[in-house]
Amino acid sequence: MTFVFQNSKEMPIQKNFIDDLNNFLNLIEKILPIENKAIELNSQMKKEEERFEKESSILTKFSNELNDSQENLFKKYPFELVKKCGSTIKEFSMGCIKKQKEQMQIVLDDLTSCSKDEVDQMAEQIRTELEPFLWSRVYNVNKTQLITARNENVNGSIKIDINGLSYNYDVTYNEVTLQTKKFINDISIPIWSKGGLIHKEDRIKKLDISDYIIKRIYNNDDFQLDLENKKGTKRVNVKVTDDIRHASIIYIDEVVTDITSSEDLLPQVDFYKLGELIRVIKEYVDNEANIASKTLTSIEIDEKDAIASNEIFDSIKIITSQYGEIVSEILNNGFTKEEIIIKEIIKDGTRNEIFISVDEITNRLSALGGEGLELIDLLNLQ
């Protein structure tokens, strides 16, 4: 299946953008009202806290001034009966003020507790709505994958970045363990070994690592792979920063051997097979079919928790700007400005038009008020 513009030019992003755009509009309509309600509740809590502090401060000031006034009266009338009455009055006034403060604190705590519970529920609603969308409907992202095997599970964390927005998923893969031979049948590395019947001399031998277990995969601009034999006594660490021929291979046994820094061992490395191994591993970690579960754990904008700090709208604006660039490309390669149209070409050559009207988008976003109007502008539909 191929996606093209209306003028039949192939789209740089081979996805059903109209479907993604519709999903994006649905997402916006759901989460912006939730965030605005959370902002309202947070503002209300802040106002109540400020009110409490102000009224508590007034009571404290009143208590201090009342105490000073009573002390002056007691000095003016230094009689035993006055002294007894004064103690009772002082005790009563202090008790009354303390009781008022406690009642105020109870009211504030109840309001804060209820509001925080509601805000937490809203945060979970927002996270739940964003989880499937952010996983597959944001384009041209920078992805960092860290996959580790421990405790009979293959788990990972995936961090995705785009223009100051970053979000993280915890993932669990289907396999219990990953062996090298799952990705390539036969692969070995050159190592030093003692040989000879009479005089033991160093010689090069090929160590089969196809049974080694994959313990760690790091995939970003550079690639790192950590392997370990079943007993955990031997390890191989591979690091690739650019060309596979410049890879670093470290073998760890009783000693540490930098294979790719050895003039004798380096020529014996099969870089083609190593490259194939890495290519297939990358395909595996990228293939969603291999993931048993995934959970969106955090969303950050400029390194701040976007949900907790009520900055989901700012996060939405970053994605909207990206979508706006694609909208502009579609309109520039189309024959009308009233509809956003792409074509889907299936294997038998059949072409289907997929579209959404500009009016539908602007009407839906306009209903959200000022925020929606801002998003219309970012979609380049003004």
Sequence and secondary structure as in RCSB ss.txt:
>XXXX:A:sequence
MTFVFQNSKEMPIQKNFIDDLNNFLNLIEKILPIENKAIELNSQMKKEEERFEKESSILTKFSNELNDSQENLFK
KYPFELVKKCGSTIKEFSMGCIKKQKEQMQIVLDDLTSCSKDEVDQMAEQIRTELEPFLWSRVYNVNKTQLITAR
NENVNGSIKIDINGLSYNYDVTYNEVTLQTKKFINDISIPIWSKGGLIHKEDRIKKLDISDYIIKRIYNNDDFQL
DLENKKGTKRVNVKVTDDIRHASIIYIDEVVTDITSSEDLLPQVDFYKLGELIRVIKEYVDNEANIASKTLTSIE
IDEKDAIASNEIFDSIKIITSQYGEIVSEILNNGFTKEEIIIKEIIKDGTRNEIFISVDEITNRLSALGGEGLEL
IDLLNLQ
>XXXX:A:secstr
 EEEETTS B SS S HHHHHHHHHHHHHHHHHHHHHHHHHHHHHHHHHHHHHHHHHHHHHHHHHHHHHHHHHHH
HS  HHHHHHHHHHHHHHHHHHHHHHHHHHHHHHHHHHHHHHHHHHHHHHHHHHHHHHHHHS  S EEEEEEEEE
TTEEEEEEEEEETTEEEEEEEEES S  BGGGT S  EEEEEEEE SSS EEEEEEEE TT EEEEEEESSSEEE
EEE TTSS EEEEEESS GGG EEEEESSSEEEGGG TTTGGG  HHHHHHHHHHHHHHHH GGGEEEEEEEEEE
ETTEETTTTT HHHHHHHHHHHHHHHHHHHHHTSS SSEEEEEEE TTS EEEEEEEHHHHHHHHHTTTHHHHHH
HHHTT  
